Amino acid sequence: MKISDVVYKPLGEVREMPRFDLESLPLKAPWYLQALTWILSFPELLSVRPVIRKRGMENLKGPYILLCNHNSFLDFKVAVRAVFPRRANFIVAIDGFINREGLMRRVGCFGKRKFVGDPRILRQIKHSLSENRVICEIYPEARYSLVGTSSPLPDSLGKMIKILEYPVVTLISHGHHLRQPVWNLQKRKVRTSSDMTFLLDREKIRQSSIEEINVLLKEAFVYDDYRYQRENKIAITYHDRVRNLHKPLYQCPHCGREFAMESGGDRIWCAGCGIVYGMDVLGRLSALNGETRFSHIPDWFEWQREQVRREIREGRYGVTLEVEVDSLPNSTGFYRLGRGTVTHDGEGFHLTGEFKGEALDLRIPPSLNFGLHIEYEYFGKGDCFSFSTQGDTYYLFPVDRRFSVTKLHFAVEELYERIRNGKA
């Protein structure tokens, strides 16, 4: 089954399907399959010619944990280049195994459902390091950055590092979002760079608390691709460079209206008040018919977060959507159950639906998700968001295509932070 296919199945039949294997220990890839990953990465790396700056890596010989930021599929190829010629195991979301689970496992991948706790992952990471004796490559942000800036990291990351006591290296790449932003996947001509840094040795891990480790990780995962573009004078002349920017920038900073932004060519505008912004070749925004409120895309993005934060703080936040519900029980593909209803508010997500006589009633409290996986125009099926249980992942496509799933992205993070800080 192709990922783009819409295949209807009764809920009862989907419930009887075998679940994705989250238990198996990762394999150490044979040399010829490892060579295949290098060969497949080579053409794009030749085109991009990434600069990889290594700091403190000279004497690091044994296995280690490699933490990478996440902006596009190029991340994986640059990581292959960065660790060459060494082998690695990789944590990959289950949708990455669709139609190729056997090959993915043989090249060293092991799967996880996004944004759901699973203690088995610790045993699998440890096996990679202690038994396979390879690098374990992890993308802790767990989703592509929406505007080329860092996303929250799970608090459990520091705890995992403390328990395992293996060296930690970070790989922070710059320019990958500019080359292929998640909201417009047309590749642009951009030279990229990456910083590969030996961050923590075993002695430092032993001496540091979990909280101190998490602070170090948060400081290491600070990046901003649009600032990088401006500072390095990277001109992107692609004519349609703003198309779909209204998906992450969904609220007008002038009239405040949500879901009225539209975009195309090198412009983004509000269908409500008529304000028009243009983007120059260095990624800077300017209003063409009024005052420029935001020239830096991440500033506009974070302003929207503040609006959602205020709604939550004042008790006004709540979303109810009619959605098409897809189930991902295993790597054979997505199965559409039909239409359901999802609400999101201070109590978290509540998904309900009646599918061929079978009822679905699922609640996901805000304490379970530090972030939300969203997709724009996911394989031609529309924008969507997903959440998981241990046995399934539900991809939800709003029927009202004017709604921006980006708002849910903010709300999930803000609700989690309130619980984490004891405000809920």
C-alpha positions in Angstrom: 0.0 0.0 0.0 1.2 3.5 -0.8 1.2 6.0 2.0 -0.9 8.3 -0.3 -3.6 5.6 -0.6 -6.9 6.0 1.3 -7.9 2.5 2.2 -11.1 2.1 4.3 -11.2 -0.6 6.9 -13.8 -1.3 9.7 -12.5 -0.5 13.2 -13.1 -4.0 14.3 -10.9 -5.4 11.6 -8.1 -2.9 12.3 -8.2 -3.9 16.0 -7.6 -7.5 15.1 -4.5 -6.6 13.0 -1.0 -7.5 14.4 0.7 -4.5 16.1 4.0 -3.1 15.1 6.9 -4.9 16.8 8.3 -2.4 19.4 10.1 -5.2 21.3 12.8 -6.4 19.0 16.4 -5.3 19.7 18.1 -3.3 17.0 20.4 -5.2 14.5 23.9 -4.3 13.6 23.8 -3.6 9.9 26.1 -5.8 7.7 28.9 -3.9 6.0 27.2 -4.1 2.5 24.0 -2.6 3.8 25.9 0.1 5.7 27.7 0.8 2.4 24.3 1.1 0.8 23.3 4.0 3.1 26.5 5.8 2.2 25.8 5.3 -1.5 22.2 6.5 -1.3 23.3 9.6 0.7 26.0 10.6 -1.6 24.1 12.3 -4.5 22.4 14.9 -2.3 25.5 15.4 -0.2 27.4 16.1 -3.4 24.8 18.7 -4.3 24.6 20.4 -0.9 28.3 20.0 0.0 27.7 20.4 3.7 30.4 21.8 6.0 30.7 19.6 9.1 32.7 21.3 12.0 33.8 18.7 14.5 34.7 19.8 18.1 36.3 17.5 20.6 35.8 14.4 18.5 39.4 13.5 18.0 39.8 11.0 20.9 36.2 9.6 21.0 36.6 6.0 19.9 33.8 3.9 21.4 30.0 3.9 20.9 28.2 7.1 21.8 24.7 8.7 21.7 24.3 11.1 18.8 21.6 13.7 19.3 20.6 15.5 16.1 18.2 18.4 15.4 15.5 17.8 12.9 14.5 20.0 10.0 14.3 17.8 6.9 15.2 14.4 5.4 18.7 15.8 4.7 19.4 15.5 8.4 19.7 11.7 8.1 22.1 12.0 5.1 24.3 14.5 6.8 24.4 12.3 9.9 25.6 9.4 7.8 28.4 11.7 6.4 29.3 13.0 9.9 29.9 9.5 11.4 31.4 7.9 8.3 32.8 5.3 8.2 31.3 4.1 11.5 28.0 2.3 11.8 24.9 3.4 13.7 21.5 2.3 14.9 18.6 4.7 14.4 15.3 5.4 16.2 12.7 5.9 13.5 9.0 6.7 13.7 6.7 3.9 12.6 5.5 5.7 9.5 9.1 5.5 8.3 8.8 1.7 8.1 5.7 1.5 5.9 6.3 -1.0 3.0 10.0 -1.5 4.0 10.1 -2.8 7.5 12.4 -5.7 6.7 15.0 -3.5 5.0 14.8 -0.8 7.7 15.5 -3.2 10.5 18.4 -4.8 8.6 20.1 -1.4 8.1 19.9 -0.8 11.9 16.6 1.0 12.5 14.2 0.4 15.3 10.8 1.9 15.7 8.9 4.1 18.2 5.5 5.7 18.3 6.0 9.5 18.6 5.3 11.4 21.8 4.3 8.4 23.9 6.4 7.0 26.7 7.9 3.6 26.2 10.4 2.1 28.7 11.4 -0.5 26.1 13.3 2.1 24.1 15.9 2.3 26.9 16.7 -1.4 26.6 17.0 -1.0 22.8 19.3 2.0 23.0 21.5 0.2 25.5 21.7 -2.8 23.2 22.9 -0.6 20.4 25.7 0.8 22.5 26.8 -2.1 24.6 26.1 -5.1 22.4 26.2 -3.8 18.8 29.0 -1.4 19.8 27.7 1.3 17.4 26.6 4.9 17.6 22.9 5.3 18.5 21.4 8.2 16.5 18.4 10.0 18.1 16.3 12.9 17.0 14.9 14.0 20.4 12.7 16.8 19.0 10.7 14.0 17.3 9.4 16.1 14.4 10.5 18.5 11.8 10.9 22.1 12.9 8.1 24.2 11.5 10.1 27.4 11.1 13.7 26.3 11.4 14.0 26.9 15.2 14.5 24.5 18.1 11.6 22.6 19.7 11.2 21.4 23.3 13.2 18.3 24.4 11.6 15.7 26.7 12.7 15.8 30.3 13.3 12.0 30.1 16.3 12.6 27.8 18.5 13.7 30.7 17.3 10.7 32.8 18.1 8.3 29.9 21.6 9.7 29.5 22.2 9.5 33.3 21.2 5.9 33.4 23.2 4.8 30.3 26.4 6.7 31.1 27.5 6.7 27.5 29.2 9.7 25.9 26.9 12.2 24.2 27.6 14.0 21.0 25.3 16.6 19.4 24.9 17.3 15.7 23.2 20.6 15.1 22.7 21.4 11.4 22.0 24.8 9.9 20.3 25.5 6.6 18.3 22.2 6.3 15.0 24.0 6.9 15.9 26.6 4.3 16.7 24.0 1.7 13.4 22.1 2.2 10.9 23.7 4.7 8.3 21.3 6.0 5.6 23.7 4.7 6.9 23.7 1.1 9.0 20.7 0.2 10.4 22.1 -3.0 14.1 21.9 -2.6 16.1 25.1 -2.9 19.8 25.6 -3.6 21.3 26.1 -0.2 24.8 25.3 1.2 24.5 24.0 4.7 26.7 23.5 7.7 26.6 21.4 10.8 28.3 21.5 14.2 29.3 18.1 15.7 30.2 18.5 19.3 31.4 16.1 22.0 29.1 17.4 24.8 29.3 14.9 27.7 31.8 12.3 28.7 31.1 9.6 31.3 32.7 11.5 34.1 30.7 14.6 33.4 27.5 12.5 33.3 28.3 10.9 36.7 29.0 14.3 38.3 25.9 16.0 36.8 22.3 15.8 38.0 19.5 15.0 35.5 18.4 18.7 35.6 21.9 19.9 34.9 22.2 17.5 31.9 18.8 18.7 30.5 20.0 22.3 30.8 23.1 21.5 28.8 21.1 19.8 26.2 18.6 22.7 25.9 21.5 25.1 25.4 23.1 22.9 22.8 19.8 22.7 20.8 19.5 26.4 20.1 19.4 27.2 16.3 17.6 29.5 14.0 17.8 28.9 10.2 16.5 32.3 9.2 19.0 34.1 11.3 21.7 31.7 9.8 20.4 32.7 6.4 20.7 36.4 7.1 24.1 36.3 8.8 25.6 34.2 6.0 23.9 36.2 3.2 22.3 33.0 1.7 20.2 34.2 -1.2 17.2 32.0 -2.1 15.8 33.2 -5.4 13.2 30.4 -5.8 10.2 32.2 -7.1 7.5 30.4 -5.0 9.5 30.6 -1.8 6.6 31.8 0.4 3.9 29.3 -0.9 2.3 27.6 2.1 4.0 29.8 4.7 0.5 30.6 5.9 0.3 27.1 7.4 2.7 27.8 10.2 1.9 31.6 10.2 -1.9 31.3 10.4 -2.8 34.4 12.4 -2.7 37.9 11.2 -0.6 40.2 13.5 -2.6 43.2 12.3 -6.3 42.3 12.7 -5.7 39.2 14.9 -7.9 37.0 12.7 -7.0 33.3 12.7 -6.9 31.0 9.6 -7.4 33.9 7.1 -3.7 34.0 6.0 -2.9 32.9 2.4 0.4 32.7 0.5 2.0 32.2 -2.8 5.0 33.4 -4.8 7.0 35.6 -2.6 4.1 37.0 -0.6 1.8 36.2 2.4 -1.4 38.1 3.0 -4.5 38.3 5.2 -7.8 37.8 3.4 -9.5 39.6 6.3 -7.8 43.0 6.5 -5.8 42.8 3.3 -2.3 43.3 4.8 0.4 41.9 2.4 3.9 40.9 3.3 6.8 40.1 0.9 9.8 38.0 1.5 13.2 39.0 0.1 15.9 36.6 -1.0 17.5 36.7 2.5 14.3 35.4 4.1 13.2 38.8 5.6 9.6 39.8 5.7 8.3 43.4 5.1 4.8 44.8 4.9 4.0 46.1 1.4 1.0 48.1 2.3 1.3 49.0 6.0 3.5 48.8 9.1 5.9 45.8 9.4 5.1 44.0 12.6 7.4 41.1 12.0 10.4 40.9 9.7 11.7 37.6 11.2 9.6 34.5 10.6 10.3 32.9 14.0 9.2 36.1 15.8 5.8 35.9 14.1 5.6 32.2 14.9 6.4 32.8 18.6 3.8 35.7 18.8 1.2 33.2 17.8 2.3 30.9 20.7 1.8 33.8 23.1 -1.8 34.2 21.8 -2.5 30.5 22.4 -0.8 30.8 25.8 -3.1 33.7 26.7 -6.2 31.8 25.7 -5.2 28.9 27.9 -4.3 31.1 30.8 -7.7 32.9 30.6 -9.6 29.7 30.2 -10.8 30.5 26.7 -8.9 27.8 24.8 -10.8 24.9 23.2 -11.0 23.3 19.7 -13.6 20.9 18.3 -13.0 19.5 14.9 -14.6 17.0 12.5 -11.8 14.8 11.3 -11.0 11.9 8.9 -9.5 9.2 11.1 -6.6 7.1 9.9 -5.1 4.2 12.0 -1.5 3.1 11.8 -1.4 -0.3 13.6 1.7 -1.5 11.9 4.0 -1.0 8.9 1.5 -2.2 6.3 0.1 1.3 6.0 -2.7 3.6 7.0 -6.3 2.4 7.3 -9.1 5.0 7.2 -11.8 4.3 9.7 -14.1 7.2 8.7 -15.1 10.5 10.2 -15.0 11.3 13.9 -14.9 14.2 16.2 -11.9 15.4 18.3 -11.9 18.0 21.0 -8.8 19.6 22.5 -8.8 21.7 25.7 -7.3 21.8 29.1 -8.2 18.1 29.6 -6.2 17.1 26.5 -7.5 15.3 23.4 -10.8 13.4 23.2 -11.4 11.4 20.0 -14.8 9.8 19.4 -16.4 8.1 16.5 -18.8 5.3 15.4 -17.2 3.2 12.6 -19.2 0.3 11.1 -20.9 -0.3 14.4 -17.7 -0.1 16.5 -17.2 2.8 18.9 -13.9 4.6 19.4 -13.6 6.7 22.5 -10.0 7.8 23.3 -8.7 10.3 25.7 -5.1 11.6 25.8 -4.4 13.8 28.8 -2.0 16.8 28.3 0.5 15.3 30.7 1.3 12.5 28.2 2.5 14.7 25.3 5.3 17.2 25.5 4.8 17.9 21.8 2.5 17.1 18.9 3.3 15.6 15.5 1.8 17.6 12.7 2.1 17.4 8.9 1.2 19.8 6.1 -0.3 18.3 3.0 0.6 14.8 4.1 1.1 12.8 0.9 -1.7 14.8 -0.8 -4.3 13.9 1.9 -4.3 17.3 3.6 -2.9 18.7 6.9 -3.0 16.4 9.9 -1.9 15.8 13.4 -1.4 12.5 15.2 -1.2 11.0 18.7 -0.5 7.5 19.8 -1.3 4.8 22.3 1.1 1.9 22.8 -0.8 -0.1 20.2 -1.9 2.4 17.6 -1.2 5.8 16.1 -4.2 7.9 14.9 -3.6 10.5 12.1 -6.4 13.0 12.1 -7.2 15.2 9.1 -9.5 18.2 9.8 -12.4 18.3 7.3 -12.3 22.1 7.5 -9.1 22.7 5.6 -9.0 26.4 6.7 -8.1 25.3 10.2 -4.3 25.3 10.9 -3.0 22.3 12.9 -0.2 24.6 14.0 -2.5 26.0 16.7 -2.7 22.6 18.2 1.1 22.3 18.1 1.3 25.4 20.3 -1.5 24.3 22.6 -0.1 20.9 23.4 3.3 22.3 24.3 1.8 25.1 26.5 -0.6 22.7 28.3 2.3 20.3 29.0 4.4 23.2 30.3 1.7 24.3 32.7 1.5 20.8 34.2 5.2 20.6 34.4 5.4 23.9 36.2 2.5 23.1 38.5 0.0 25.6 37.0 -2.7 23.2 36.0 
